[in-house]
């Protein structure tokens, strides 16, 4: 998983932990997405979409810096980081 994606997912997961919610409850009640979709995102098997990023900005404004960084990394290097 790319660094910017990992940072984004980790920020969302930290917010879930801060709220002391299960993945299932957090995905449905806070994010408004299905638990299987959240699991795929979290595992890096699905890339974050614009719709998902919009959800994050609306429902978790505290992680705006991570969302912004993710978007900027996609625009700057097409999601490919130098190794």
C-alpha positions, 0 to 999 in steps of 0.5 A, a space after each residue: 500500500 502506498 504511503 499516502 494511502 496508508 497514512 489516510 487509512 491509519 488516520 481514519 482507523 485512529 479516529 475509529 479507535 478514539 471513538 471506541 467503535 468496531 470496524 462494522 459499527 464505525 463503517 455503518 454509523 459514522 462513514 455510511 459505507 458497508 463493512 465489507 467496503 471498509 475492510 477492502 479499503 483498510 486492507 489496501 484491496 480497494 483504492 480510496 475513491 473521490 466519493 470516499 474522500 468526500 465522505 471523510 471530509 464531511 464526516 471526519 473533518 479532523 483528518 482533513 490534513 491526511 485527506 489533503 495530503 493523499 489528494 496532493 500526492 495523487 496529483 503530484 506523482 500519480 500515486 507512484 512514490 520514489 523508492 
